[in-house]
Amino acid sequence: MRKFPLLLAFIAIIAVSCGPRNPQKADGRIVTVTIPPFAWFVEQIGGDDFRVNVLLPAGADHHIWEPLPAQISALSGSEALVINGQLGFEHAWMERFMQVNPEMKVLDLSRNIRLIGSEGLKSEGLMSEGLKSEGLRSEGLKAGEGEAAHDGHEHEAGESQAEDDHDGHDHGQAEAVKAVNPDAPGQTMTDPEDHSHSHGGPDPHYWMSPLTARIMAKDIRDLLAGLNPAGAEKYDANLSLLERKIDDVDSLVRVSLGEKPFTTVLIYHPALAYMGRDYGFEQVSFEDEGKNPSPARMKELIDLAREREIKIIFIQAEYDVRNAQSLSRETGAELVVINPMNTDWPEAVMEVAKALGGNRQ
């Protein structure tokens, strides 16, 4: 009985997810984002004031993608570049991006996120990893230690701060300093024997959790208001609308997952660690060091799925589906194709939640 109203609510969210989008965007003002999901947030807040350029093409694998010369040249017209901050291609190409447009402001959206990564690891972000171009500037960043203060103010020693503490104050002078908190509950969401591909740093898939999406939205609002102070009031209003949409998605995820505290899912590439941390489920990746799993790994996964009665196998749209199909046949778990790189962010999150909710007993 719960599924029908949930479906109606999901349809309503998707129907309004495009928000203030309008194809007649201002041609003269461009903001570039590195991955498709970030475009949705910029469009929701900026409305028609900015045209959004997306670097990573739809369906491309961000682990191996390299930009074409024309894509790099297109950055010359961008006022700002919004980056994930933890993706390999960003690190590899950032210096070249800034050579094309030294005056382009850079917003690292990972700077205020409590990142999941190797125990004890601290990431100081792209801005402090040797990318010292004279024009390389990080919008709204300030040097500090530990997690960046979400509200732009200094915090006393020992003062605790939750992720949703970020209150949208001006970040005016900031520098990207991020930290991983290994003591956070639920932080390691992969199987202890998981041989999954490593990004060589913190997990970059933080946008898949609505709780972190609120932090991203506020940082994007600050960026756009800095680029166009005359539109600050409009961006505040759009941020409020966006936060309500994010809250609606958060509520629907919680309703979908129900009261059962833990669920384990199989996934080809581990893209759901933040969602799992924030909503109480565990992902087990079945790629093997970035490649298709070996026969020995497949046997381990089949045994694990039967032992834990795993009912869901997720596969991202850009990966080979054949091993996932084999696991599904052997275990009886449902195979669900998801797209974390979907430009329609609510749809990307809700397709995961719907699959989990539909398979709870």
KAKA-V167912 format. One record per residue. N is the residue number from 1. SS is DSSP state (hx for helix, st for strand, lp for the rest). D_FIRST is the distance of its C-alpha to the first C-alpha in whole Angstrom. Layout:
n=N ss=SS d_first=D_FIRST
n=N ss=SS d_first=D_FIRST
//
This chain:
n=1 ss=lp d_first=0
n=2 ss=hx d_first=4
n=3 ss=hx d_first=6
n=4 ss=hx d_first=6
n=5 ss=hx d_first=8
n=6 ss=hx d_first=9
n=7 ss=hx d_first=11
n=8 ss=hx d_first=12
n=9 ss=hx d_first=14
n=10 ss=hx d_first=15
n=11 ss=hx d_first=17
n=12 ss=hx d_first=18
n=13 ss=hx d_first=20
n=14 ss=hx d_first=21
n=15 ss=hx d_first=23
n=16 ss=hx d_first=25
n=17 ss=lp d_first=25
n=18 ss=lp d_first=29
n=19 ss=lp d_first=30
n=20 ss=lp d_first=34
n=21 ss=lp d_first=34
n=22 ss=lp d_first=37
n=23 ss=lp d_first=39
n=24 ss=lp d_first=42
n=25 ss=lp d_first=43
n=26 ss=lp d_first=46
n=27 ss=lp d_first=48
n=28 ss=lp d_first=50
n=29 ss=lp d_first=48
n=30 ss=st d_first=46
n=31 ss=st d_first=44
n=32 ss=st d_first=44
n=33 ss=st d_first=41
n=34 ss=lp d_first=41
n=35 ss=lp d_first=37
n=36 ss=hx d_first=35
n=37 ss=hx d_first=32
n=38 ss=hx d_first=35
n=39 ss=hx d_first=36
n=40 ss=hx d_first=32
n=41 ss=hx d_first=33
n=42 ss=hx d_first=37
n=43 ss=hx d_first=36
n=44 ss=hx d_first=33
n=45 ss=hx d_first=36
n=46 ss=hx d_first=39
n=47 ss=lp d_first=38
n=48 ss=lp d_first=41
n=49 ss=lp d_first=43
n=50 ss=lp d_first=43
n=51 ss=st d_first=43
n=52 ss=st d_first=41
n=53 ss=st d_first=43
n=54 ss=st d_first=41
n=55 ss=lp d_first=43
n=56 ss=lp d_first=40
n=57 ss=lp d_first=40
n=58 ss=lp d_first=36
n=59 ss=lp d_first=36
n=60 ss=lp d_first=39
n=61 ss=lp d_first=39
n=62 ss=lp d_first=40
n=63 ss=lp d_first=42
n=64 ss=lp d_first=44
n=65 ss=lp d_first=44
n=66 ss=lp d_first=48
n=67 ss=lp d_first=48
n=68 ss=lp d_first=50
n=69 ss=hx d_first=53
n=70 ss=hx d_first=52
n=71 ss=hx d_first=49
n=72 ss=hx d_first=51
n=73 ss=hx d_first=54
n=74 ss=hx d_first=51
n=75 ss=hx d_first=50
n=76 ss=hx d_first=54
n=77 ss=hx d_first=52
n=78 ss=st d_first=49
n=79 ss=st d_first=49
n=80 ss=st d_first=47
n=81 ss=st d_first=45
n=82 ss=st d_first=42
n=83 ss=st d_first=42
n=84 ss=lp d_first=39
n=85 ss=lp d_first=42
n=86 ss=lp d_first=41
n=87 ss=lp d_first=42
n=88 ss=hx d_first=45
n=89 ss=hx d_first=46
n=90 ss=hx d_first=46
n=91 ss=hx d_first=48
n=92 ss=hx d_first=50
n=93 ss=hx d_first=50
n=94 ss=hx d_first=50
n=95 ss=hx d_first=54
n=96 ss=hx d_first=55
n=97 ss=hx d_first=52
n=98 ss=hx d_first=54
n=99 ss=hx d_first=57
n=100 ss=hx d_first=56
n=101 ss=lp d_first=55
n=102 ss=lp d_first=57
n=103 ss=lp d_first=55
n=104 ss=lp d_first=52
n=105 ss=st d_first=50
n=106 ss=st d_first=47
n=107 ss=st d_first=44
n=108 ss=st d_first=43
n=109 ss=hx d_first=39
n=110 ss=hx d_first=39
n=111 ss=hx d_first=42
n=112 ss=hx d_first=39
n=113 ss=lp d_first=37
n=114 ss=lp d_first=37
n=115 ss=st d_first=37
n=116 ss=lp d_first=36
n=117 ss=lp d_first=39
n=118 ss=lp d_first=42
n=119 ss=lp d_first=43
n=120 ss=lp d_first=45
n=121 ss=lp d_first=45
n=122 ss=lp d_first=46
n=123 ss=lp d_first=46
n=124 ss=lp d_first=48
n=125 ss=lp d_first=47
n=126 ss=hx d_first=48
n=127 ss=hx d_first=51
n=128 ss=hx d_first=53
n=129 ss=lp d_first=53
n=130 ss=lp d_first=56
n=131 ss=lp d_first=55
n=132 ss=lp d_first=58
n=133 ss=lp d_first=58
n=134 ss=lp d_first=60
n=135 ss=lp d_first=58
n=136 ss=lp d_first=55
n=137 ss=st d_first=53
n=138 ss=st d_first=49
n=139 ss=lp d_first=48
n=140 ss=lp d_first=47
n=141 ss=lp d_first=48
n=142 ss=lp d_first=50
n=143 ss=lp d_first=52
n=144 ss=lp d_first=50
n=145 ss=lp d_first=49
n=146 ss=lp d_first=46
n=147 ss=lp d_first=43
n=148 ss=lp d_first=44
n=149 ss=lp d_first=43
n=150 ss=lp d_first=40
n=151 ss=lp d_first=42
n=152 ss=lp d_first=45
n=153 ss=lp d_first=47
n=154 ss=lp d_first=49
n=155 ss=lp d_first=47
n=156 ss=lp d_first=49
n=157 ss=lp d_first=49
n=158 ss=lp d_first=47
n=159 ss=lp d_first=44
n=160 ss=lp d_first=41
n=161 ss=lp d_first=39
n=162 ss=lp d_first=35
n=163 ss=hx d_first=34
n=164 ss=hx d_first=33
n=165 ss=hx d_first=36
n=166 ss=lp d_first=37
n=167 ss=lp d_first=38
n=168 ss=lp d_first=39
n=169 ss=lp d_first=43
n=170 ss=lp d_first=46
n=171 ss=lp d_first=46
n=172 ss=lp d_first=50
n=173 ss=lp d_first=52
n=174 ss=lp d_first=49
n=175 ss=lp d_first=50
n=176 ss=lp d_first=47
n=177 ss=lp d_first=47
n=178 ss=lp d_first=44
n=179 ss=lp d_first=43
n=180 ss=st d_first=41
n=181 ss=lp d_first=40
n=182 ss=lp d_first=40
n=183 ss=lp d_first=39
n=184 ss=lp d_first=36
n=185 ss=lp d_first=33
n=186 ss=lp d_first=31
n=187 ss=lp d_first=33
n=188 ss=lp d_first=34
n=189 ss=lp d_first=31
n=190 ss=lp d_first=33
n=191 ss=lp d_first=34
n=192 ss=lp d_first=37
n=193 ss=lp d_first=39
n=194 ss=lp d_first=37
n=195 ss=lp d_first=40
n=196 ss=lp d_first=38
n=197 ss=lp d_first=40
n=198 ss=lp d_first=41
n=199 ss=lp d_first=42
n=200 ss=lp d_first=45
n=201 ss=lp d_first=43
n=202 ss=lp d_first=40
n=203 ss=lp d_first=37
n=204 ss=lp d_first=36
n=205 ss=lp d_first=33
n=206 ss=hx d_first=32
n=207 ss=hx d_first=31
n=208 ss=hx d_first=27
n=209 ss=lp d_first=26
n=210 ss=hx d_first=25
n=211 ss=hx d_first=27
n=212 ss=hx d_first=30
n=213 ss=hx d_first=30
n=214 ss=hx d_first=31
n=215 ss=hx d_first=34
n=216 ss=hx d_first=35
n=217 ss=hx d_first=34
n=218 ss=hx d_first=36
n=219 ss=hx d_first=39
n=220 ss=hx d_first=39
n=221 ss=hx d_first=39
n=222 ss=hx d_first=42
n=223 ss=hx d_first=44
n=224 ss=hx d_first=43
n=225 ss=hx d_first=45
n=226 ss=hx d_first=48
n=227 ss=hx d_first=48
n=228 ss=lp d_first=48
n=229 ss=hx d_first=49
n=230 ss=hx d_first=49
n=231 ss=hx d_first=45
n=232 ss=hx d_first=44
n=233 ss=hx d_first=42
n=234 ss=hx d_first=40
n=235 ss=hx d_first=39
n=236 ss=hx d_first=38
n=237 ss=hx d_first=36
n=238 ss=hx d_first=34
n=239 ss=hx d_first=34
n=240 ss=hx d_first=32
n=241 ss=hx d_first=30
n=242 ss=hx d_first=29
n=243 ss=hx d_first=28
n=244 ss=hx d_first=26
n=245 ss=hx d_first=24
n=246 ss=hx d_first=25
n=247 ss=hx d_first=23
n=248 ss=hx d_first=20
n=249 ss=hx d_first=20
n=250 ss=hx d_first=20
n=251 ss=hx d_first=17
n=252 ss=hx d_first=15
n=253 ss=hx d_first=17
n=254 ss=hx d_first=16
n=255 ss=hx d_first=12
n=256 ss=hx d_first=12
n=257 ss=hx d_first=15
n=258 ss=lp d_first=13
n=259 ss=lp d_first=15
n=260 ss=lp d_first=17
n=261 ss=lp d_first=21
n=262 ss=lp d_first=22
n=263 ss=lp d_first=21
n=264 ss=st d_first=24
n=265 ss=st d_first=24
n=266 ss=st d_first=27
n=267 ss=st d_first=28
n=268 ss=lp d_first=32
n=269 ss=lp d_first=33
n=270 ss=lp d_first=32
n=271 ss=lp d_first=30
n=272 ss=lp d_first=28
n=273 ss=hx d_first=30
n=274 ss=hx d_first=29
n=275 ss=hx d_first=25
n=276 ss=hx d_first=25
n=277 ss=hx d_first=28
n=278 ss=hx d_first=26
n=279 ss=hx d_first=22
n=280 ss=lp d_first=23
n=281 ss=lp d_first=23
n=282 ss=st d_first=26
n=283 ss=st d_first=28
n=284 ss=st d_first=30
n=285 ss=st d_first=32
n=286 ss=lp d_first=34
n=287 ss=lp d_first=37
n=288 ss=st d_first=40
n=289 ss=lp d_first=42
n=290 ss=lp d_first=41
n=291 ss=st d_first=41
n=292 ss=lp d_first=39
n=293 ss=lp d_first=39
n=294 ss=lp d_first=42
n=295 ss=hx d_first=41
n=296 ss=hx d_first=42
n=297 ss=hx d_first=39
n=298 ss=hx d_first=37
n=299 ss=hx d_first=37
n=300 ss=hx d_first=37
n=301 ss=hx d_first=33
n=302 ss=hx d_first=32
n=303 ss=hx d_first=33
n=304 ss=hx d_first=31
n=305 ss=hx d_first=28
n=306 ss=hx d_first=28
n=307 ss=hx d_first=29
n=308 ss=hx d_first=27
n=309 ss=lp d_first=24
n=310 ss=lp d_first=23
n=311 ss=lp d_first=21
n=312 ss=st d_first=21
n=313 ss=st d_first=25
n=314 ss=st d_first=25
n=315 ss=st d_first=28
n=316 ss=st d_first=30
n=317 ss=lp d_first=31
n=318 ss=lp d_first=34
n=319 ss=lp d_first=35
n=320 ss=lp d_first=36
n=321 ss=lp d_first=33
n=322 ss=hx d_first=34
n=323 ss=hx d_first=34
n=324 ss=hx d_first=31
n=325 ss=hx d_first=30
n=326 ss=hx d_first=32
n=327 ss=hx d_first=30
n=328 ss=hx d_first=27
n=329 ss=hx d_first=29
n=330 ss=hx d_first=31
n=331 ss=hx d_first=28
n=332 ss=lp d_first=25
n=333 ss=lp d_first=23
n=334 ss=st d_first=21
n=335 ss=st d_first=24
n=336 ss=st d_first=23
n=337 ss=st d_first=25
n=338 ss=st d_first=25
n=339 ss=lp d_first=28
n=340 ss=lp d_first=29
n=341 ss=lp d_first=31
n=342 ss=lp d_first=29
n=343 ss=lp d_first=31
n=344 ss=lp d_first=28
n=345 ss=hx d_first=27
n=346 ss=hx d_first=23
n=347 ss=hx d_first=22
n=348 ss=hx d_first=24
n=349 ss=hx d_first=22
n=350 ss=hx d_first=19
n=351 ss=hx d_first=19
n=352 ss=hx d_first=20
n=353 ss=hx d_first=17
n=354 ss=hx d_first=14
n=355 ss=hx d_first=16
n=356 ss=hx d_first=16
n=357 ss=hx d_first=13
n=358 ss=hx d_first=12
n=359 ss=lp d_first=14
n=360 ss=lp d_first=14
n=361 ss=lp d_first=13
//
